[in-house]
Every structure is written in structure tokens, then in C-alpha cells.
């Protein structure tokens, strides 16, 4: 039997459905959402702001706040419940999870859960493309910046030097100097010829390095494979990366190095429904999200679930399963 609806009944049912659907959607997303980003003007800050704008468009009743942070601080804030979402490098997350981070040796942070991989960073040592610096050994006696003590890049540089049987002191021998500068200060000095090299764990190809090339061609050093092997033996969350020839104006050959993924994460306290909705929102609006920054351009079904060195949130798993997106299951030790 066919049931006919009057015009009034049809309109009533339509309005009721429209009112119910958004309420069901909003019920799974918190009324307040705080995102840990990065320093003003930096990539993490730009990406987290773009993410916030994307989520505001879908959840207009949710109050979304972006706070300055950084790879390490975001881990601590999300873990402590002071932020709901954060961006960090997989290497930082791995070290914190295992209590290897300088800030977490007595209390490993194991309540974090991954949502998706959004970018990749690589250990890069930039020099003038015409420089005679071709190896780590050539950095002895040179002027170099690797960020500031305790920062992610500084710690990675120490590990890289150790893998090459070198130290900061070796660089400072014979008139060398380690300049403890910020990102912008480091690149201004490299661009102006006040530094011979800048080392950073950075996204690539970074716009700042492109800007340097308005003055001089840039080149990233290629690291000896044996050094990379020793680095990987003692550093979790990293993998081999090849920076291609021509990536920078002075890049006359591929550069072998190591890299780590940049991940969007939350804590285990976020509900499965909320985590799933956030991942779904980003994925279904991926082209819009990519417009936030050129470095987001490589997100795809092949990358978004891979390289996760902390447990993947069950809500993210559920969405990836629905979409047929492959994801990795990291082998991690538990607390204690």
C-alpha cells in the first residue's frame, strides 16, 4: 500500500529531519575545542589555524581556540587535558611515549592517540649551493645554527653528530661556532653569509629556504648511509628520506637523509564519535584543507594512515575502515 503525505506533513518531516541531523552531529563534537599549534607565523600555527577554520565551518556552534605551542609542548598540553588536538612530529611522539623525551623521562606519555598523518619533515643541513661543504665532516670549523638547546632540531643534530662520531665541540674546534638562533634568525644569517650552514628538522621544500634562494642557491647535504643506519638504530619515529635533485637551485644531486612524519593527534579521552567526525571532516574537505599551506599537498590515501608511531584512535580506525584506507599498527611498549 502506498502512503501519501500531505504538503504540510512532508514539510514537517523535512524540517524535523534537518533539525535532528545537525544535533546528532554536534553531539559527537565537544562544545569547546582547543588546538595546539605553533609559534606565530610558523607552519604549525598556519596549519592549526586552517584546521580550526575548517572545523568552524562544519561545527559553527563549537567554540574552537588555537593556542601557540610546538611539537613538544603540544604533546604535554594534550596529555594534560589542556588541549584537545595537537600537531607534532612522529619522532617527538615516539620519544615521549617511551619516556625518551627530555621532558618525560620519569613519566612516559602514553595517553596520546593518533588521528592522521598530514606532512613529512626531514633532517636538512642547508649550505650555499656553491659551498665546498659536502659532508658532516666538512662542518668542522664552520659557523652553523641548529636551533636552540633542547629543541627538537638541536636534539636531532646531536644524535646525527654522535652517529658520525662527532660532537658540537668538534664543530667549534679551529674557529667554528654554534649559533643558538631561532628559525628566522638562522635563515637570515645564512642568507646574508653570516653562517655557513643551518641544520633543522623541517618540512620540505620549505618556503623560507626558497626565499634564501633570492640571494644564493641552496643545497641540502647528503648524509653517509652508514651514519644514517647508526642514527636510525638509536632514534625512533624516523625513516630514510631522499631529497631529490633539483629540489633547491643548488641541489645538483639527491640528498640522503632521515625524516619523520607530522601527525594530528588527540588523547585517549576523546570519544570515538568525536575522533571519527574530526577525521571525516578533514578527509571530506581535504582539498580545502590543502589550501591552508603548500606543504599539505602530499596528503593522500597512501599517506594519511601511515607512519603513526603512537596508537591510532579507535574513531580514526573506524573511519579509515569505512573508507578502505590502510593504516599502520605501531609496536609499542606499555607503561611500566
N, C-alpha and C positions, 0 to 999 in steps of 0.2 A: 504494500500500500504506500502511495506517495503522500507525504505530508506537505501541505502548502503553508508557507508563512506569510502573514500579512506584512505590509511595508513597515508598520510600527514594530512588529515582532522581530523582523530582520534587523532593523536599525538598533533595536535594544540589544540583540545578541551580539552584533558587531561592536557596539560601544563597550559592552561587558568584557568581550574578549580582548579589546585593545587596552582596557584598564587593567585586566588581570595579568597579561603577559609582561609589561614592564615591572609590575610589582614582584612577580616571580623572579625576574632577572635581578632586580635590585636587592632582593632578599639574600642573594648569594654574595654580594659585594658589600664590604663594610661601609658605614656611613662616612667614615673618615679614613683616608689612605695617605700614608706618608712614604715618600720615595727618597732613598738615599742616593744622591748624585755625586757631584764632584766639585772642584774649585770653580769659581765663576769664570765663564768663557772657555773652560776645558771641554773635551769631548764628552766625558761622563755627565757634565752639567747639561750640555746641549741635548744629549740623548734622553736623559731622565726628564727634562722639560718637555721634549717631544712626546715621550710616553705619557706624561701627565695630561698633555693636551688631547692626545688620542683617547685616553680613558674618560676625560671630562665630556668629550663629545658623545660617548656611548652611555655614560652614567652621570647625567647632569646634576643629580641630587647628591652625589658623593662629593664631599669636600676633599680635594687632593692637594697635598702640600709637597713641594720639592725642597729638600734640605741639602746644603753643601756637605760634602763628605770626601770620599775617596775609596779606593779599593779595600784598604784595611779598615778604616773607620766604619764603612758601611756594614762590614761583617759584624763588628761589635755592636752596632746600633740595632740591626735586625735581630741578632741573637738576644739582646736585652729587651726586646719589645718596644724600642724607641722609634723604630721604623718598620713598615710593613713589607716594603720591597727595597731591593738594593741592586747595584751593579758592582761587580768585582771581577778580578781575574781568577781563572781556574787555579792558578798556582797559589794565590793567596788563600783561596777557599780550602785547597788541599792541605796547606801548611797549618791553617787554623784548626781544621777538623782533626788533625793528628797532633796538635799541640807543638808544632814546629815553628809557628809564627812567634817572633819575639814578644808579642803582646799576649800570647795564650799558652805558654809552656806548662803552666800549672793547672790550666783549666781548658782542655781542648773544646772547641766549639763544634758540637755535633748535633745541634738542633736546627741547622740550616737545610733548606731543600731547594733544589734547582728547578727553574721553570723553563728556561730556554737559553740556547747559545746565540749571541747576537753579533759578535765581532771576534776577530783574532788579532792578537798582539805578537810582536816578535822582539827578541833581544837585538837591538840595532846599534852599531857603532858607526856614526857618520863622520866622514872626513871630506876635505876638499877633494873633488874628483881628480885633481892634478897632483895630489899629495903622494909622497913616496911611502906613506904608511899603508902596509898591506896585510899586517898580521897583528895579533896581540903583542908579540914580542917587540914590534916596532913602536909600541906606545911608551916604552921606557924613555924617560927623559922628556916627555911631551906634556903639553898643557891640556888637561881633559876635565870634563864635568860628567858626573854620573848621578846627578841629583843631589840629595842631601842624606846624611847618615840616618838609617832606619827606614827610609823609603823603599818601596818595592824595587825600584830600579837600582838603587845603591846595593841592596842585598843581592840582587841577581848578578851584579857586576863583581861583587866579592866572590860569589860562587864560581863565576866564569873564570876569574883570575886564578882561583885555587885549582880549578881543573887543568889549568895551564902551568901549574907550579909557579905561580906569580902572586904578588900581593900589591896593595896600594903603595907600599913603601918602595917596591921595585920601580913603579912609575915615577915616583918623586925623586928617585936617585938621578944623579947627573943633571940637576937643574929642572926636573919635571915638577908639575904642580897639579894637585887635585883641587879643582874649584868646586866648592859646595854651593851650587847655584840652583835656582828654580828652573822650570822648563823654559820659560820665556827668556830669562837671563842667559841660560846656557846657549840657546839658539841665536840670540842677539850677538853674543860673544863669538860664536862660531862663524856667523855671517860676516862679522866685522874683522875676522882674522885674529881675534884675541885668544882664541882657543884652537888647538889642533884637532880635537875630536870631542864629540858628545856621545855618550852611551845612554840609551834609555830603553826600557821595556815599553814599546809603543805600538799603537795601531799603525797600519801601513797601507798605502803610502800616505803619510801624514801631511796635511796642508801646510804646516809650519815648515817642513823640510822643502816642500815645493817653493815656499816663499824665499827660503835661503837661496834658491837657485836663480833668483833675480840678480844675485851678486856673484855667485860662484857655483859651479856644478857640484852636486853632492854624490857621494858614493858610500855604500854600506860595506863594512869589512866582511869577508868570508872567513869563518872560523874553522880551524883544523878539525876534521872528523873525529880524531882521537880525543880531542878536548871536549867536543860535544858529547861523545859517549860517556866520558867521566862526569860531565855536568849532569846528564840525564840519570846516571846511576844514583846521584845524591839530591835530585830535585824532582819532586812530584808535581804533576799537573802540566808538565812541559812535553813537547814533541818536536821532532825535526821540522824545520821550515826552510824552503828555498825562496829567496827573494830574486825574482827574475832579472835577467839582463835588460837594461833599458828602463827599469823601474824609476831610477833617477837619471839625470842628464849625464852624470859621470860614471854610471853603473855599466862598465864595459864587459862584465861577465856576471853570472849568477853568484849570489852570496849565500853560503850555507850557514844557517844559524838555528836557533831553537825558538819556539813560540808557545803561547798559551792562549786559551780562549777567554773571551769576556762573556760572562753569564749574567742573566737576570735571575734573581733568587728571592726567596722568602723564608719564613720559618716554618717548622712543623705545625705550629699553631693555626696557620691559615687553613680554613676549611677546604675540603676537596672541591666543593662547588665554586668557591671564590677563586681558587687557583685555576680551575678549568676555565672559568669565564674570562679571566685576565689573559691567559694564553690564547684562548679563542679570539678575543678581541684584537690582540696584536696580529694573529695569523690572518684573520679575515680582513684586516685593514693594513696588510703588510706593505703594499705599495705606498700608502700614505705615510707609514712609519719610516720607510726607507728615505723619504724626502727630508727627514729630520737631519740626516748627515750622510755624506757620501760614503763614509766608512761602514754604513749599514747595508751597502749594496749587495753583499755576498750572502745574505741570509737566504736559505733555501731549504727544501725538504731534506736535502742531503746533509745539512749542517746544523739545523735548529735543535735536534735532539742529541747531537754527538758531543763528545769531549766533556761530559758532565762528570766532575770528579767528586761531587757530593751526591747523596741520594736524590733522585728525581722525585718531585712531589707527586703523590698519587693522582691529584687532579690534573696535572700536566700529562701524566701517563695515560689517563683516561681519554683526554682529547687527542693525543697522538695516536692512540689505538684506533679511535674512531676515524681518523684521517689517513690511517695507514702509513704514518710517519715513523721511521725507525729511530730508536733511541738506545743509548748505551746504559749499561748497569755497572757502575764502578765497584771494584772490590775494595771495601773499606773496613778497617778495624772498628770495633765498637768501643764505647767508653770503658776505661779500666784496663 
